[in-house]
């Protein structure tokens, strides 16, 4: 994901649908085979290409990124960032909210679009649990905050 500067207004929100093609637990040779699709979000604020979400908003504009996994065989457990600098993941993405039901799960991540982290390309993993086995696997996409 990358955040850029543009204009002010209501909180930009993007929703990404998560589909799991094949589940592999942590420690397996492969990560989870998955697909992400941008199902909603202002095209002036969000672009999604080659598995990377790019966010273009004014510095300091709070952004919401929602992940939806509508498959009762799996549940979202959380997200972990590996930024290009200590503390940036927790500071840039301070809030993660999980919602789970027997039909699926969702996760909302707040991106603060802080000036000190503009242009940083964040690699991250989404933790997913297979309900039947209890095994945990990872989905490995990218987010970039790209200043204008």
MARFIKE-72603 format. One record per residue (C-alpha): residue number from 1; residue in one letter; x, y, z. Coordinates in nm, 3 decimals. Example, Ala and Ser with C-alpha at 12.3 -4.5 7.8 and 13.67 -1.06 7.14 Angstrom:
<pts>
[pt 1,"A",[1.230,-0.450,0.780]] [pt 2,"S",[1.367,-0.106,0.714]] 
</pts>
This chain:
<pts>
[pt 1,"X",[0.000,0.000,0.000]] [pt 2,"X",[0.122,0.349,-0.071]] [pt 3,"X",[-0.036,0.684,0.035]] [pt 4,"X",[-0.017,1.006,-0.168]] [pt 5,"X",[-0.147,1.363,-0.111]] [pt 6,"X",[-0.458,1.502,-0.289]] [pt 7,"X",[-0.775,1.661,-0.135]] [pt 8,"X",[-0.980,1.655,0.187]] [pt 9,"X",[-1.329,1.511,0.244]] [pt 10,"X",[-1.497,1.209,0.405]] [pt 11,"X",[-1.287,0.916,0.524]] [pt 12,"X",[-1.176,0.721,0.217]] [pt 13,"X",[-1.264,0.353,0.249]] [pt 14,"X",[-1.164,0.057,0.037]] [pt 15,"X",[-1.301,-0.295,0.058]] [pt 16,"X",[-1.098,-0.593,-0.060]] [pt 17,"X",[-1.260,-0.935,-0.103]] [pt 18,"X",[-1.033,-1.223,0.001]] [pt 19,"X",[-1.071,-1.563,-0.167]] [pt 20,"X",[-0.865,-1.867,-0.069]] [pt 21,"X",[-0.780,-2.106,-0.352]] [pt 22,"X",[-0.563,-2.347,-0.149]] [pt 23,"X",[-0.478,-2.334,0.221]] [pt 24,"X",[-0.123,-2.411,0.337]] [pt 25,"X",[-0.031,-2.374,0.706]] [pt 26,"X",[0.269,-2.180,0.832]] [pt 27,"X",[0.574,-2.404,0.789]] [pt 28,"X",[0.451,-2.551,0.462]] [pt 29,"X",[0.653,-2.495,0.146]] [pt 30,"X",[0.396,-2.247,0.011]] [pt 31,"X",[0.193,-1.959,0.157]] [pt 32,"X",[-0.184,-1.963,0.110]] [pt 33,"X",[-0.290,-1.946,-0.254]] [pt 34,"X",[-0.534,-1.653,-0.259]] [pt 35,"X",[-0.698,-1.379,-0.461]] [pt 36,"X",[-0.769,-1.023,-0.353]] [pt 37,"X",[-1.014,-0.804,-0.542]] [pt 38,"X",[-1.090,-0.437,-0.483]] [pt 39,"X",[-1.472,-0.440,-0.464]] [pt 40,"X",[-1.525,-0.078,-0.354]] [pt 41,"X",[-1.325,0.237,-0.304]] [pt 42,"X",[-1.289,0.575,-0.471]] [pt 43,"X",[-1.058,0.526,-0.773]] [pt 44,"X",[-0.897,0.865,-0.699]] [pt 45,"X",[-0.787,0.733,-0.358]] [pt 46,"X",[-0.731,0.359,-0.421]] [pt 47,"X",[-0.578,0.157,-0.700]] [pt 48,"X",[-0.514,-0.215,-0.692]] [pt 49,"X",[-0.281,-0.381,-0.941]] [pt 50,"X",[-0.055,-0.686,-0.932]] [pt 51,"X",[-0.157,-0.763,-0.574]] [pt 52,"X",[-0.059,-0.418,-0.443]] [pt 53,"X",[-0.303,-0.164,-0.298]] [pt 54,"X",[-0.188,0.196,-0.354]] [pt 55,"X",[-0.351,0.472,-0.149]] [pt 56,"X",[-0.343,0.834,-0.271]] [pt 57,"X",[-0.480,1.079,-0.014]] [pt 58,"X",[-0.373,1.404,0.156]] [pt 59,"X",[-0.110,1.365,0.427]] [pt 60,"X",[-0.282,1.300,0.759]] [pt 61,"X",[-0.606,1.175,0.603]] [pt 62,"X",[-0.731,0.871,0.790]] [pt 63,"X",[-0.813,0.581,0.556]] [pt 64,"X",[-1.005,0.259,0.624]] [pt 65,"X",[-0.909,-0.064,0.450]] [pt 66,"X",[-1.161,-0.347,0.489]] [pt 67,"X",[-1.081,-0.709,0.413]] [pt 68,"X",[-1.376,-0.949,0.371]] [pt 69,"X",[-1.337,-1.326,0.380]] [pt 70,"X",[-1.683,-1.471,0.315]] [pt 71,"X",[-1.587,-1.837,0.347]] [pt 72,"X",[-1.695,-2.021,0.664]] [pt 73,"X",[-1.401,-2.262,0.629]] [pt 74,"X",[-1.157,-1.985,0.729]] [pt 75,"X",[-1.134,-1.697,0.975]] [pt 76,"X",[-0.920,-1.381,0.967]] [pt 77,"X",[-0.694,-1.357,1.274]] [pt 78,"X",[-0.505,-1.032,1.217]] [pt 79,"X",[-0.239,-0.849,1.022]] [pt 80,"X",[0.136,-0.795,1.072]] [pt 81,"X",[0.340,-0.524,0.897]] [pt 82,"X",[0.707,-0.531,0.798]] [pt 83,"X",[0.776,-0.165,0.716]] [pt 84,"X",[1.101,-0.010,0.598]] [pt 85,"X",[1.166,0.139,0.942]] [pt 86,"X",[1.116,0.056,1.309]] [pt 87,"X",[0.770,0.123,1.452]] [pt 88,"X",[0.622,0.244,1.123]] [pt 89,"X",[0.367,-0.037,1.094]] [pt 90,"X",[0.216,0.027,1.436]] [pt 91,"X",[0.226,0.406,1.397]] [pt 92,"X",[0.094,0.419,1.039]] [pt 93,"X",[-0.169,0.146,1.100]] [pt 94,"X",[-0.269,0.195,1.466]] [pt 95,"X",[-0.607,0.021,1.469]] [pt 96,"X",[-0.717,-0.322,1.351]] [pt 97,"X",[-1.074,-0.440,1.416]] [pt 98,"X",[-1.186,-0.800,1.355]] [pt 99,"X",[-1.543,-0.921,1.311]] [pt 100,"X",[-1.617,-1.292,1.288]] [pt 101,"X",[-1.928,-1.502,1.239]] [pt 102,"X",[-2.005,-1.856,1.129]] [pt 103,"X",[-2.045,-1.727,0.771]] [pt 104,"X",[-1.709,-1.550,0.739]] [pt 105,"X",[-1.499,-1.271,0.883]] [pt 106,"X",[-1.386,-0.916,0.815]] [pt 107,"X",[-1.099,-0.698,0.925]] [pt 108,"X",[-1.080,-0.319,0.918]] [pt 109,"X",[-0.737,-0.153,0.921]] [pt 110,"X",[-0.688,0.220,0.984]] [pt 111,"X",[-0.413,0.392,0.783]] [pt 112,"X",[-0.322,0.730,0.935]] [pt 113,"X",[-0.133,0.853,0.621]] [pt 114,"X",[0.133,1.014,0.838]] [pt 115,"X",[0.376,1.252,0.663]] [pt 116,"X",[0.680,1.068,0.803]] [pt 117,"X",[0.573,0.744,0.627]] [pt 118,"X",[0.473,0.879,0.285]] [pt 119,"X",[0.617,0.677,-0.002]] [pt 120,"X",[0.686,0.373,0.215]] [pt 121,"X",[0.604,0.039,0.057]] [pt 122,"X",[0.460,-0.184,0.331]] [pt 123,"X",[0.484,-0.556,0.304]] [pt 124,"X",[0.247,-0.733,0.537]] [pt 125,"X",[0.085,-1.065,0.605]] [pt 126,"X",[-0.274,-1.146,0.690]] [pt 127,"X",[-0.310,-1.434,0.934]] [pt 128,"X",[-0.586,-1.683,0.852]] [pt 129,"X",[-0.701,-1.990,1.045]] [pt 130,"X",[-0.854,-2.297,0.885]] [pt 131,"X",[-1.155,-2.374,1.106]] [pt 132,"X",[-1.162,-2.753,1.058]] [pt 133,"X",[-0.796,-2.812,1.150]] [pt 134,"X",[-0.706,-2.506,1.357]] [pt 135,"X",[-0.398,-2.453,1.138]] [pt 136,"X",[-0.282,-2.097,1.077]] [pt 137,"X",[-0.159,-1.974,0.739]] [pt 138,"X",[-0.052,-1.644,0.586]] [pt 139,"X",[-0.159,-1.431,0.292]] [pt 140,"X",[0.125,-1.209,0.166]] [pt 141,"X",[0.010,-0.896,-0.031]] [pt 142,"X",[0.153,-0.537,-0.046]] [pt 143,"X",[0.032,-0.188,0.052]] [pt 144,"X",[0.201,0.133,-0.060]] [pt 145,"X",[0.155,0.491,0.067]] [pt 146,"X",[0.256,0.710,-0.227]] [pt 147,"X",[0.270,1.091,-0.183]] [pt 148,"X",[0.172,1.313,-0.474]] 
</pts>
